[in-house]
Amino acid sequence: MVAIHVLGKPTLLVDGLSLALGTPKQQAVLSLLAVNANRTLGIDEFVDELWTGSPPVSAVANVRSYAGNLRRALESAQQPVLIREAGGYRLRLPDDALDLVVFQRLVEQARRAWAAADLDSVDARLSQAEALWRGPMLTGVPLGPILTARCAAADEERLAARELWAHAHLRQGRTRSAVLRLRDHVRAHPLREQAHALLIRALHQEGDPAGAIAAFRSARTILAEQLAIEPGPDLQQLYRAVLNRERLPDPAGLDPAEPGRPTRLVRADERPVDVPVPLNWLPRPVSNFVGRGELVDRMVIEIEAATSTTSPVRVVDGMPGSGKTALVVHLAYRLSKRYPDAQLFIDLRGHAEGAPVEPAAALVALLRQLGVPAGRIPSESAHRIDLWRREIAARRAVVVLDNAADTEQILPLLPTAPGSVVLVTSRRRLSALETGPAESLPLLTGEEAVRLLALTAGVERVGREPEAAAEVARRCGHLPLAIRLAGARLAQRRSWRVAELAYRLGEGTTVIAHLAAEQQTVARAFAASYEPLSEPTRRLFRLLSVHPGGQFDVPMAAALAGLSWDRAGAALDELLDQHLVEELTDGRYRLHDLIRQYSVELSAPEPHLEERQSAAVSLLDHTLHVGIRVAELFEPQLVRLHADLAEPLRPDLIEASGNPDVEWLEQERANLVSLIAFAAENGHCGYAWRLARILWRFCYIRGYFDDILLTHRHGLAAAEKEGDQRAEAMMHNYLASAYTRTASYPKVLRHLESAVRISLSRGDRADEHRYRANLVVVYWLMGDLGQAIALGRQLQRDSAHEIRVSLPNLGIALTAAGQYDEALRAHRLHLFIARARSSYFDTMNALSHIGAVQNRLGRYPEAIRRLTASLGLRDRTGHRFAEAETRNDLGIAYRSLGQLNQARDQHEYALELAVDCGERHVQAAVLNDLGLTLARTGENESAVAAHHRALELATRIAHPYEQGRALTALADHLATGDPAEARRYRQRALVIFERMGAPERYEVASWLAVTTPSAPGPPPVA
């Protein structure tokens, strides 16, 4: 039985078991089939959805591969639910198998119940419908035009259903429930007039006409500032009725015949046209943005009038808390129609605790926001900058660089071509940036400050005490952040007069030490929110600043403060109510920079230092034990053996955290990087290298090589400081892995040789064996096959240790040297050991390696069987390691059997996978084999282009074997047109192959021996 969930992260269930869905594009294919279930979709529809710009040459082949993978994943179902038909595919799916259809049916049943005045059924059906949503629809899936439209339509129906649900609660007299539900709804969707109207009704029905009037005025402000319109007649009539204490008019749009006025969903047989893929990474704008109108209008005019020869850059600087970020986000939304392709945002952390974001790391974040795969992002800074500038030049985008540290940090991030606009905020004056004078953001005027206080605490309430309100604003230094905190304090204390808050602000004693004298009142505003807290919540607040990362969750807070999960959640709610923390998403929080500084100041005195140290250890220990649970999904047994953990300090939090999946590491990656640096710099050495170790495999598979280098350098320094030689060797080994993927072979050798030397000095033969086995691969990549084979044979003879590690590397080197029989023996022994140990990972690798050797021996049907079995294991386990090489070898087998279309499909898919995972030596190999297949199909120009790309890439990363293959193939293409040049190419290839000892040298030498050059050429060049 098959079930598909799209209301959240896509999930495919067969007989109740969740199947791995593969790459994001493969998930998009499944999602497109699911939302168009029982309808045949043409190949062109898939191509248009997956590649909204110019699709690659391999687009059709890739679609077929994605669909083929899904068909294999569904083979365990009782019927062929994915059917290939002429020109496309159709997913056969019962209506109740797709949660989106179930949701729509429940909503329709609720509407019929509403029409029949059956309010209990309305409540029950909409409760069931809402429970189906596990997050935004199709979370993590790259959306094209069709899926974008379907998500927008489903979101609209969900919003209308929520409004109907709230109205049903009003009809039932459950006003408190309706008010709470509607406040959240309006905050999240401030432009929905229907929601504002329902909130006004709910507040009036609850007996709070002042609150209802404030809700209308808030709606009017939002609509005026964001849409430049007045509220509609229905909302205005409702407001007048509340103001005049008249009977409220009947609700518009929620009568039984038309409940909720839902937006019509796009039918399965409709295809939206020109629906853009949203790339909006801006934070949510503040709903009560006040003042700055003249400045915003002037900046909009200046940007629109800017020269077309470059992208304008505007810098906004000012004191902490003056509203720089709120201003530029507000401005970015104003500009989004003029720059519709993307709205990007990154916090450069120039003024936060710890080091600012490096430009290279910022470029990774910005490129990933644009949808660039990690594998396409170069490791070299210059190439990374060039890629960023090429990507941004193709778009009209708003780029917000928040909290810049200095000019050097942002210069590499600036576009050089026209078409975009960059908005920069900084607490410092960036005088060296040649973009014209910065906008120094002043404090709010007295009138603006009071208006902001009124919008936060209640317009009528503040209006009754204008002098006290002005005093509160003055004591807050007219600083927006402080005023918002003071207003929130008033909003939570309905019994207080404004004058009482003004008095309390004047009595505060806690001061943020490094703030200037005229900013003392800001600390008093913080103190007014901090002092009333319960002592456990105060303690938590003081310790939150121990966490060096940008975000934290409930269990991390519990670990810091020694609280239970439930008590930590309650304390965070208390802090959230006082606006001392911000909730980013459900269960994830952050501290604003100023509030973090305030937290540090509170915990800085001597009595609290030991408390901070203890909190740091508890946080590191908790993160390590949760992280290793996820790491074991990649490396069962080995990672726990390497980490050598003691029992957790807080086993209750570990158990309560459950079993997080791989996406936990993605979500916490930045936190983990910060924690590793923090641990290394603060003497928690064992935690530093252990956290680096558990993060390694995830970063390796996802292509985060910069993170591996950063974390393992800290880990290495920590291990050296602690005197743990085994950990030192381990850090050297994993640093070498990152340098291997980025083709920095001299550094790889230095680190691996250090790892081997340390293991020898310790007498640790098992680790020595492991690190030497990695040297085999490096020698092969560098072209020294003789040394690679000699070392691999030596390791194989050392049977006292785990030869499973060295066997595959020896087999690869033997294959490259043409010693196929011995290579087969090595790989078959590896397969035997893998099956005995029930290791899927080793089994699939051994099968793929055997298939590669059988290709060399001309046993193509056998190779296809082995390679297909290896891919089947990958599909079953969801592990994509080395899939690109396996598919490329499968393409070689198909080509040799004359099945050229299948061969090309596999090569092109393999190339896409290699680019995504950043395997540059694999990209070179695939390009060469793709070129050979294209030559067989008569596409000589495309073949030559592929070999030139392979040669350029192999030369750049110093991979001699693929250089030689590319030169030989190019010589074949030149043989008839320019035989002298062809001979020179072969002479260069011969030098490479002879130096390596590769079998290709015999064929090249034979050709040169029987061919006379038409004219003497220069000596061969290696």
C-alpha positions, -999 to 999 in steps of 0.1 A, spaced: 0 0 0 14 34 -11 9 67 7 25 101 -2 27 131 21 33 165 6 20 188 34 55 193 48 86 174 38 78 150 10 75 114 23 69 82 4 55 53 24 52 17 11 34 -6 36 40 19 63 78 21 57 94 54 46 115 51 15 146 73 7 136 99 -20 170 107 -34 182 141 -46 160 172 -43 152 171 -81 140 135 -77 118 146 -48 104 173 -72 96 146 -98 77 126 -71 59 157 -59 49 167 -94 35 132 -101 17 132 -67 -2 165 -71 -12 154 -106 -20 118 -96 -38 97 -122 -29 121 -151 -1 115 -176 26 141 -175 47 147 -205 85 148 -203 84 185 -213 64 192 -182 90 177 -160 118 195 -178 100 229 -175 94 222 -138 129 211 -129 148 237 -149 131 270 -151 158 286 -171 177 269 -199 176 231 -192 209 212 -196 215 189 -226 209 160 -202 175 172 -190 154 144 -207 178 117 -196 179 130 -161 141 130 -159 140 94 -171 167 84 -145 147 101 -117 115 84 -128 134 51 -130 147 54 -95 112 61 -82 98 30 -101 124 8 -85 116 23 -51 80 14 -56 86 -22 -67 76 -34 -32 41 -21 -38 13 -45 -48 7 -28 -82 28 -8 -106 18 26 -93 42 46 -115 34 38 -151 56 48 -181 34 58 -210 40 73 -245 58 106 -239 55 107 -202 46 91 -168 15 86 -147 12 79 -110 -17 57 -102 -28 67 -67 -61 63 -48 -75 96 -35 -69 88 1 -33 80 -5 -23 117 -8 -26 139 22 -33 170 1 -64 153 -13 -75 142 22 -70 178 34 -92 192 6 -119 166 13 -119 174 50 -122 212 43 -150 206 19 -168 185 45 -163 213 70 -179 238 46 -209 215 41 -212 212 79 -210 250 82 -239 253 57 -259 229 78 -250 249 110 -233 217 124 -205 236 142 -192 206 161 -185 189 128 -168 220 114 -145 220 144 -137 183 141 -131 183 104 -109 214 104 -89 201 134 -82 169 114 -73 189 83 -49 212 102 -32 182 118 -22 169 83 2 198 79 37 190 91 53 222 79 52 243 47 41 222 17 69 204 -1 96 216 24 131 213 9 119 206 -27 131 231 -54 98 245 -68 92 252 -104 62 270 -118 36 241 -114 46 232 -79 48 269 -69 12 274 -80 0 243 -63 17 252 -30 3 288 -32 -32 274 -38 -30 249 -10 -16 276 14 -45 299 4 -71 272 11 -54 264 44 -56 301 55 -93 303 45 -99 271 65 -82 285 95 -104 316 93 -135 294 90 -123 274 120 -119 306 141 -154 318 130 -169 285 140 -153 290 175 -169 324 177 -203 309 168 -198 284 196 -189 311 221 -153 300 224 -140 335 221 -107 330 239 -97 302 216 -106 323 186 -87 354 198 -55 334 204 -58 316 171 -65 348 152 -37 368 168 -12 343 155 -29 342 122 -29 379 117 7 382 128 18 356 102 -5 370 74 -9 407 81 -25 415 47 -56 394 50 -85 417 57 -108 388 64 -85 378 93 -84 413 107 -122 414 106 -125 382 125 -100 393 151 -120 425 156 -152 405 160 -135 381 185 -122 409 206 -155 427 206 -173 395 215 -149 389 243 -158 422 258 -127 441 248 -139 469 225 -107 489 230 -87 459 218 -110 456 188 -104 493 179 -66 488 183 -68 458 160 -86 479 133 -60 507 136 -32 481 134 -48 467 102 -52 501 87 -15 509 94 -3 477 79 -25 480 47 -14 517 43 23 510 48 26 478 28 -1 482 1 -7 519 2 -45 513 5 -72 519 30 -92 491 46 -121 478 26 -157 488 32 -165 457 52 -137 464 76 -145 501 79 -182 493 86 -172 468 113 -149 495 129 -176 521 129 -200 496 146 -175 488 173 -167 525 178 -203 535 181 -212 504 202 -237 493 176 -247 457 166 -220 443 144 -230 438 108 -233 403 94 -199 389 83 -191 392 46 -177 362 28 -185 337 56 -222 330 49 -231 294 46 -231 296 8 -196 309 6 -176 300 38 -142 315 39 -141 327 3 -114 302 -5 -93 308 -35 -99 283 -63 -73 256 -64 -55 249 -97 -70 218 -113 -48 189 -122 -54 195 -159 -44 232 -157 -8 244 -162 1 278 -148 20 301 -171 50 323 -160 47 317 -123 81 327 -109 100 305 -85 102 325 -52 137 331 -38 128 353 -9 153 349 20 144 382 37 133 380 74 97 388 80 92 426 81 82 442 114 45 448 114 47 481 133 75 498 113 74 535 123 90 566 109 118 568 84 93 575 57 112 604 41 145 584 42 129 553 27 112 573 -1 145 591 -9 165 559 -10 139 543 -33 142 573 -57 180 573 -56 182 535 -63 157 537 -91 177 566 -107 210 549 -102 233 544 -133 227 513 -153 264 505 -156 266 489 -121 245 476 -93 239 504 -67 251 498 -31 235 517 -2 250 515 33 230 522 65 250 527 97 241 537 132 241 527 168 230 493 181 193 489 182 186 519 161 166 498 136 191 494 107 180 459 99 143 467 102 148 497 78 167 478 51 143 448 53 114 473 49 132 489 20 140 455 4 103 446 4 96 480 -12 121 472 -39 111 436 -45 88 444 -74 116 462 -92 140 433 -84 118 403 -85 142 374 -92 156 371 -57 157 387 -23 187 375 -4 197 381 32 228 372 53 239 382 88 276 388 85 279 389 123 303 418 122 294 429 157 284 396 174 304 376 198 331 356 180 346 361 146 327 378 118 316 356 88 344 352 64 337 364 28 343 329 15 317 315 39 293 343 31 296 335 -6 286 299 1 255 310 19 245 335 -8 251 310 -36 231 283 -18 202 309 -13 203 312 -51 199 274 -54 235 267 -65 244 231 -54 272 227 -29 292 207 -54 292 236 -79 307 260 -54 345 262 -59 369 259 -30 392 286 -43 381 321 -32 387 338 -65 367 312 -84 339 314 -58 337 352 -62 336 348 -100 307 322 -97 288 346 -74 292 375 -98 281 354 -127 251 341 -109 239 375 -96 245 391 -130 218 369 -145 192 381 -120 175 413 -108 179 408 -70 180 427 -37 209 416 -16 209 426 21 243 423 39 234 428 75 259 436 103 290 441 82 322 443 101 343 463 77 349 471 40 371 441 34 343 418 45 318 430 20 339 439 -11 340 403 -24 302 401 -21 294 431 -43 281 425 -78 301 440 -107 274 439 -133 242 460 -133 208 446 -125 208 442 -87 209 464 -56 229 458 -24 218 471 10 244 470 38 241 477 75 269 483 99 275 498 133 307 512 119 312 538 93 326 520 62 345 550 49 367 529 26 337 517 6 335 538 -25 297 538 -29 289 573 -18 281 585 17 264 561 41 230 568 56 236 573 93 204 562 109 193 587 136 173 579 167 135 582 164 120 616 170 100 620 201 67 618 181 79 587 163 90 570 195 57 576 212 39 563 181 59 531 182 52 527 219 15 531 212 15 505 184 33 481 208 14 487 240 -20 500 228 -29 532 211 -57 544 235 -38 534 266 -7 554 256 -29 582 243 -44 587 278 -10 595 293 10 615 267 35 630 291 43 596 307 46 581 272 71 608 262 90 601 294 92 563 287 104 571 251 130 595 265 142 570 291 145 544 263 168 568 245 143 569 215 159 536 205 135 514 186 146 481 202 143 495 238 109 511 230 96 478 217 107 460 249 91 487 271 59 485 251 58 447 253 62 451 291 32 474 292 12 451 270 18 422 294 8 443 324 -27 456 317 -31 470 352 -1 493 349 -3 529 340 23 542 316 36 564 344 44 534 364 66 520 337 83 554 333 90 553 371 104 517 369 127 526 340 141 554 361 147 531 390 167 504 371 203 498 382 216 472 358 238 487 331 254 473 300 290 482 307 303 491 273 273 513 262 279 551 261 265 572 289 236 585 268 225 549 263 221 539 299 183 540 296 185 511 271 198 488 299 170 500 321 145 490 294 161 455 294 161 454 332 124 462 332 118 430 313 144 410 332 137 419 368 101 405 371 112 370 358 113 340 381 148 331 393 151 299 372 142 320 341 166 347 351 194 321 354 185 307 320 186 342 305 221 348 320 234 316 306 219 317 271 248 339 260 272 311 267 259 295 235 282 308 208 259 300 178 232 321 163 203 298 173 193 273 200 164 250 208 147 239 240 170 210 250 200 232 245 185 258 268 177 230 293 213 218 292 227 253 297 206 260 328 202 226 343 165 226 338 141 198 327 128 199 291 94 211 302 107 238 326 131 251 300 102 254 275 82 273 301 111 296 308 117 303 272 80 311 268 84 336 297 114 352 280 95 352 247 66 371 263 91 397 276 108 399 241 141 389 256 144 361 230 131 358 195 114 327 182 126 321 146 105 289 140 86 266 162 110 256 190 141 275 177 152 308 193 179 335 191 192 364 211 194 398 195 230 411 197 222 438 223 203 414 245 231 389 242 254 416 254 231 423 283 230 386 292 268 385 292 269 416 314 246 400 339 267 368 341 301 385 340 306 391 378 328 367 396 300 346 413 287 336 379 319 326 361 319 290 375 282 289 365 291 298 329 318 272 327 295 245 340 268 256 315 293 254 286 303 219 295 267 208 298 258 223 264 288 207 247 281 174 262 244 174 252 252 185 217 279 158 213 256 130 225 227 141 203 250 146 174 265 112 176 231 96 173 227 112 139 263 105 129 258 68 135 233 68 107 263 73 84 289 54 103 275 27 126 300 16 152 330 34 139 321 69 149 312 59 184 345 39 186 364 70 175 346 94 198 351 71 229 323 89 248 316 89 285 280 86 297 260 118 290 257 144 317 220 148 310 206 114 298 171 127 303 176 154 276 192 128 252 162 105 255 137 133 252 154 145 220 144 112 204 162 101 173 168 131 151 174 125 114 201 137 91 184 171 87 192 178 123 228 181 113 219 204 84 199 226 108 226 227 134 257 228 112 264 264 118 259 259 155 282 229 156 310 249 137 307 277 163 306 252 192 338 235 180 356 268 177 343 278 212 353 245 228 388 248 213 393 284 223 380 279 259 399 248 269 372 222 263 396 203 241 380 168 242 347 182 231 363 202 203 378 173 184 349 149 192 324 173 178 345 178 147 347 140 143 310 134 144 303 162 119 328 149 94 309 123 74 279 146 70 300 175 57 319 151 34 288 137 18 271 171 15 302 188 1 309 212 30 346 210 27 353 244 41 335 233 73 357 202 75 388 222 71 377 248 97 364 224 123 392 199 120 419 225 123 403 235 156 400 198 165 437 193 156 448 222 178 426 209 206 439 174 204 475 187 204 468 209 234 452 180 252 481 157 243 457 131 228 479 116 200 452 93 187 428 123 182 457 142 165 461 115 140 424 113 134 421 150 128 450 148 103 433 120 85 400 139 81 417 171 71 433 150 44 399 139 32 388 175 26 420 183 8 415 152 -14 381 164 -25 395 198 -33 425 182 -51 451 198 -28 473 166 -30 505 180 -13 485 190 17 468 156 17 502 138 18 515 160 47 484 153 68 483 115 61 520 111 67 516 129 100 487 106 109 508 75 100 538 88 119 517 95 151 501 60 149 535 44 145 549 62 176 518 50 195 521 14 183 486 17 169 488 -7 140 450 -6 132 449 32 127 482 31 109 467 6 85 437 28 79 457 59 72 481 41 49 451 27 30 440 63 23 475 70 10 469 43 -17 441 65 -32 462 96 -31 492 80 -48 467 68 -75 452 102 -80 487 117 -83 496 92 -109 521 71 -89 505 37 -96 536 18 -86 538 32 -51 500 29 -48 501 -9 -57 531 -16 -36 516 0 -5 482 -17 -11 498 -52 -14 518 -46 18 486 -37 36 468 -67 23 496 -90 35 492 -74 70 463 -97 77 465 -91 114 445 -59 109 413 -49 91 421 -54 54 385 -44 44 397 -8 45 426 -13 21 412 -39 -3 390 -15 -24 418 11 -27 443 -16 -38 418 -29 -64 413 6 -79 450 11 -83 454 -24 -98 426 -17 -123 443 16 -133 475 -3 -139 458 -30 -161 463 -58 -136 427 -69 -138 428 -104 -124 444 -94 -92 421 -64 -90 391 -87 -93 405 -109 -65 408 -79 -42 373 -66 -49 357 -101 -45 374 -106 -12 361 -72 -2 326 -83 -12 329 -115 8 339 -96 39 311 -71 33 285 -98 31 298 -116 62 296 -83 81 261 -74 66 276 -41 56 254 -25 28 280 3 23 309 -21 16 287 -44 -4 275 -17 -28 311 -4 -32 325 -38 -38 298 -45 -65 305 -13 -83 343 -19 -83 338 -54 -96 316 -40 -124 343 -15 -133 369 -42 -137 345 -64 -158 341 -34 -181 379 -34 -186 378 -72 -193 350 -68 -219 324 -87 -198 297 -60 -203 266 -80 -194 282 -91 -162 293 -56 -155 258 -43 -160 244 -68 -135 269 -59 -108 266 -22 -113 228 -23 -114 228 -43 -81 251 -17 -66 226 11 -76 197 -9 -62 214 -10 -28 220 27 -30 183 32 -37 173 10 -8 196 27 17 195 62 4 233 64 5 245 83 -26 283 78 -20 301 71 -53 269 68 -73 284 91 -100 313 66 -106 289 37 -107 265 53 -132 295 63 -154 307 27 -154 272 16 -163 273 40 -192 306 25 -204 290 -9 -205 260 3 -224 282 21 -249 303 -10 -255 271 -30 -262 260 -4 -287 232 9 -265 242 45 -270 211 63 -257 212 44 -224 249 51 -222 244 88 -227 216 90 -201 239 74 -175 269 96 -183 248 128 -181 232 118 -149 266 108 -134 280 143 -144 251 160 -126 257 139 -95 295 146 -96 289 183 -99 264 183 -70 288 164 -46 319 183 -57 339 153 -69 362 171 -94 382 140 -104 350 121 -110 337 150 -132 369 147 -153 364 110 -157 327 113 -166 334 141 -191 359 119 -209 335 89 -211 306 112 -222 329 125 -249 336 89 -261 299 81 -262 290 113 -281 317 105 -307 300 71 -312 267 89 -319 283 112 -344 282 143 -322 318 152 -328 317 188 -318 300 180 -284 325 152 -279 355 175 -284 340 201 -261 336 174 -234 372 162 -237 385 198 -236 365 204 -204 379 171 -190 415 182 -199 411 216 -183 396 202 -151 421 173 -148 450 197 -154 437 222 -128 435 194 -101 467 176 -112 449 143 -121 473 129 -147 453 98 -157 423 118 -169 447 143 -186 461 114 -206 427 101 -215 415 135 -227 447 140 -248 443 106 -264 406 112 -273 413 147 -287 441 132 -308 416 108 -323 394 137 -333 424 156 -348 438 126 -367 422 133 -401 422 171 -400 455 179 -383 477 147 -379 507 167 -367 487 182 -338 472 148 -331 507 133 -328 517 160 -304 487 152 -282 495 115 -282 531 122 -273 520 142 -243 496 114 -234 524 88 -237 546 107 -213 518 107 -187 508 70 -191 545 58 -191 552 78 -159 521 62 -143 526 27 -156 491 27 -170 482 1 -197 471 28 -221 508 35 -228 510 4 -250 482 15 -274 495 50 -276 531 39 -282 520 15 -309 501 42 -327 531 65 -326 554 38 -338 535 31 -370 525 67 -378 549 92 -394 543 128 -386 537 151 -415 560 177 -401 584 177 -372 568 190 -340 581 202 -307 592 177 -281 564 161 -260 553 181 -230 540 164 -198 
